[in-house]
Amino acid sequence: MKIEEFGLKGDIDKIDVDGLTDNFADPEALMAAASHDDVEATLMFDLDGETSTPTAMSENEAGEEDYRF
């Protein structure tokens, strides 16, 4: 899954990770699992026995405030 142009709507843009609490107990755990480059934030985690790698394209690095737990 790729999220294009994340953050264009400012503070109202959020990535909902509420269903991933088995993978990420808190925002710090999620940020530790995330990787960032110039325009892309990537998470890698197991979901139902399969590896999932969603990415979000943004001009700014994603932070804890960009995720909804």
C-alpha positions, 0 to 999 in steps of 0.5 A: 500500500502506498499513500501518495501526498501524505500531509497535504491536508496538514494536521488532519492527515493521519495514518490510523494504526489502531488495528496494529496494536499487536505489532506496535504497543505505542507510538515509540515502538512504531517509530522504532520500526519505521524507516525514512528517506527524503520523501518516503516513510516505510513500515514493515510488519507481519499481518496475518502471517504475511509481511506488509510494507505500507509507505507514505509519500510526504515532503516532511518526515512522518512523526508520532503525531501523524499516526492515530493509535 
